Amino acid sequence: MENKKFTVTDDLLASKSQRLLNFIIDVLIIYIIGISIGTTIIIVGDLTHSYGASNWVKSLSLIENSFFELIILFFYYGLTEMYFSRTFAKYFTETLVVKHDGSKPNMKSVIIRTVSRLIPFEPFSFLAGDSRGWHDTLSVTYVVKKHEFIAKKKLLDPSDEIVV
């Protein structure tokens, strides 16, 4: 019996609208996390009458605030895509990140995906041509429709355990 290897095909790729929705939801979540951390620091400072940290948060410049948002972005994308192959937005849109052979992305791929998001205008790169963004092509990963991906992978190898 011939053993075929699984490869991600164009019909499995998430649509442009799913990708745009992923971007919008993820940006909102990152923003909410940032606001929550800052607010928590301010509240704890006010409750403990230790105003150093809360005054520092209140006086952050735009550049300092952007730096902290980048740190949150790295942790958010890095942790969620490394451990779950998807962000919270991808749960909502029922998509996930995989390598070309259908496996989970490794740490190197996730780091490349996350760093690539810092390229100016990168969030709009998936709108041209196919629905793969620069962070996908540079990391050799794909965002696929979860249910179609699982069904196609099961067809090729019914004994394969797919953990997503």
C-alpha positions in Angstrom: 0.0 0.0 0.0 1.4 3.4 -1.0 1.8 5.8 1.9 1.0 9.4 0.8 2.3 12.3 2.7 -0.1 15.1 3.7 0.4 18.5 2.3 -1.6 21.7 2.9 -3.5 22.6 -0.3 -5.1 25.9 -1.3 -8.6 24.6 -0.6 -7.7 24.3 3.1 -6.5 27.9 3.5 -8.5 30.3 5.6 -10.3 33.0 3.6 -9.3 36.6 3.5 -12.3 37.6 5.5 -11.4 35.0 8.2 -7.8 36.4 8.2 -9.1 40.0 8.5 -11.4 39.0 11.4 -8.5 37.1 13.1 -6.4 40.3 12.9 -9.1 42.6 14.2 -10.0 40.3 17.1 -6.4 39.7 18.0 -5.5 43.4 18.0 -8.5 44.1 20.2 -7.5 41.3 22.6 -3.9 42.6 22.8 -5.2 46.1 23.5 -7.6 44.8 26.2 -4.7 42.9 27.8 -2.6 46.1 27.8 -5.3 48.2 29.3 -6.0 45.5 31.9 -2.4 45.3 33.0 -2.1 49.1 33.2 -5.4 49.4 35.1 -4.5 46.6 37.5 -1.1 48.3 38.3 -2.9 51.7 38.9 -5.6 50.1 41.1 -3.1 48.1 43.2 -1.0 51.2 43.6 -4.0 53.2 44.7 -5.2 50.5 47.1 -1.8 50.1 48.7 -1.0 53.8 48.8 2.1 53.0 46.8 1.8 55.5 44.0 5.2 55.0 42.3 4.1 52.3 39.9 0.7 53.8 39.2 2.2 57.2 38.5 4.7 55.6 36.2 1.9 53.8 34.2 -0.1 57.0 34.0 2.9 59.0 32.7 4.0 56.5 30.0 4.9 58.1 26.7 3.5 56.9 23.4 6.8 55.1 22.6 6.9 53.4 26.0 3.3 52.4 25.7 4.0 51.0 22.2 6.9 49.1 23.6 4.8 47.4 26.2 2.1 46.6 23.6 4.9 44.9 21.6 5.9 42.8 24.6 2.2 41.8 25.0 2.0 41.0 21.3 5.1 38.7 21.5 3.7 36.8 24.5 0.2 36.6 23.1 1.1 35.3 19.7 4.0 33.3 20.9 2.3 31.4 23.7 -1.1 30.8 22.0 0.4 29.7 18.6 3.2 27.6 20.2 0.9 25.7 22.6 -2.5 25.7 20.8 -1.6 26.4 17.2 -4.2 29.2 17.3 -4.9 32.5 19.0 -8.3 33.3 20.6 -9.4 34.9 17.3 -8.6 31.6 15.5 -10.8 29.7 17.9 -13.6 32.1 17.0 -13.1 31.7 13.3 -12.3 28.0 13.5 -8.9 28.2 11.9 -5.5 27.1 13.1 -1.8 27.4 12.2 0.0 24.4 10.7 3.3 23.6 8.9 3.1 22.5 5.2 2.9 18.8 6.3 0.0 19.5 8.7 2.1 19.3 11.8 2.0 21.9 14.6 4.4 24.8 14.1 7.7 24.5 16.0 9.2 27.3 18.2 11.3 28.6 15.4 8.3 29.0 13.1 6.2 30.7 15.8 9.1 33.1 16.6 9.5 34.0 12.9 5.7 34.4 12.6 5.6 36.8 15.6 8.7 38.9 14.6 7.4 39.1 11.0 4.3 40.8 12.3 6.4 43.9 13.0 7.1 44.5 9.3 5.3 47.7 8.3 2.0 47.1 6.4 2.4 43.3 7.1 -1.2 43.0 8.5 -2.4 43.9 5.0 -0.1 41.5 3.1 -2.7 38.7 3.1 -5.2 40.8 1.2 -3.2 40.7 -2.0 -3.0 37.5 -4.1 -3.6 34.4 -2.0 -4.7 34.6 1.6 -1.2 34.0 3.0 0.5 36.9 4.8 4.2 37.6 5.0 4.2 36.1 8.5 3.0 32.9 6.9 5.4 32.8 4.0 8.4 33.8 6.0 7.7 31.1 8.7 6.5 28.5 6.1 3.2 28.1 8.0 -0.4 28.1 6.9 -3.6 29.3 8.5 -6.2 26.6 7.6 -9.9 26.0 8.1 -9.9 23.6 11.1 -12.7 21.2 10.1 -11.7 20.9 6.5 -8.1 20.3 7.5 -9.0 17.6 10.0 -11.3 15.9 7.5 -8.7 15.9 4.8 -6.0 14.7 7.1 -8.2 11.8 8.4 -9.0 10.8 4.8 -5.3 10.4 4.0 -4.5 8.5 7.3 -7.5 7.4 9.4 -5.2 6.2 12.1 -3.5 9.6 12.6 -4.2 11.2 15.9 -4.9 14.9 15.2 -4.5 17.0 18.3 -5.8 20.6 17.9 
